[in-house]
Amino acid sequence: MGGEEFILLLPDTDLSGGEKISEKIRAQISEHLFEIDGQSFHISMTFGVAIFDHCREIRNCLKCADEALYRGKKNGRNQVVIATK
């Protein structure tokens, strides 16, 4: 979406499914040891998960996911946060 942010669109996936997929990706990324130019390191990912239910505009769905993402970053990073709206 911008800078270091990405959007995953998961058709036919409910909120619980989105949370499970995000957690699986998060865990696999954080457990992987990356190596570049002889340097080893781990990275982490924080996810904000929202569901588009056709009752709100897509921009509102993205805003909810973005707010959840920033809550996760504020609360320690490397986690999956579900949108509350």
C-alpha positions in Angstrom: 0.0 0.0 0.0 2.9 2.3 0.8 6.5 2.2 1.9 6.7 -1.0 3.9 3.0 -1.8 3.9 1.3 -4.4 1.8 -2.3 -5.4 1.2 -3.4 -9.0 1.0 -6.8 -9.6 -0.6 -8.3 -12.9 0.4 -11.5 -13.5 -1.6 -14.1 -15.8 0.1 -12.3 -15.6 3.4 -14.0 -14.5 6.6 -12.4 -12.5 9.5 -11.3 -15.7 11.3 -9.7 -17.1 8.2 -7.9 -13.8 7.5 -6.6 -13.9 11.1 -5.4 -17.5 10.7 -3.6 -16.8 7.4 -2.0 -13.7 8.7 -0.8 -15.4 11.8 0.7 -18.3 9.7 2.6 -15.8 7.5 3.7 -13.8 10.5 5.0 -16.8 12.3 6.9 -18.3 9.3 8.5 -14.9 8.5 9.6 -14.3 12.1 11.1 -17.8 12.4 13.0 -17.6 9.2 16.7 -16.7 9.3 17.5 -14.3 6.4 21.0 -13.9 5.0 22.3 -11.1 2.8 26.0 -10.4 2.1 27.1 -12.7 4.9 24.8 -11.1 7.5 22.1 -13.1 9.2 18.9 -11.5 10.6 15.3 -12.1 11.5 12.4 -9.8 10.5 9.0 -9.4 11.9 5.6 -8.4 10.5 2.6 -6.8 12.0 -0.8 -7.3 10.4 -4.0 -5.4 10.6 -7.0 -7.5 9.5 -10.4 -6.3 8.4 -13.2 -7.8 6.4 -15.0 -6.1 3.5 -18.6 -7.0 3.9 -20.1 -4.9 1.1 -21.9 -2.8 3.7 -19.1 -0.2 3.8 -16.9 1.4 1.2 -13.5 -0.2 0.4 -11.7 2.9 1.7 -13.4 2.4 5.1 -12.3 -1.2 5.2 -8.7 -0.1 4.4 -8.9 2.5 7.1 -10.0 -0.1 9.7 -7.1 -2.4 8.7 -4.6 0.4 8.8 -5.8 1.4 12.3 -5.5 -2.2 13.5 -2.0 -2.3 12.0 -0.9 0.8 13.8 -2.3 -0.5 17.1 -0.2 -3.6 16.6 2.9 -1.5 15.9 2.2 0.6 19.0 1.8 -2.4 21.2 5.1 -4.1 20.4 4.9 -5.2 16.8 5.2 -8.7 15.4 1.5 -9.5 15.9 -1.9 -9.8 14.2 -4.5 -7.3 15.2 -8.2 -7.5 14.2 -10.1 -4.4 13.2 -12.7 -3.5 15.8 -15.1 -1.7 13.4 
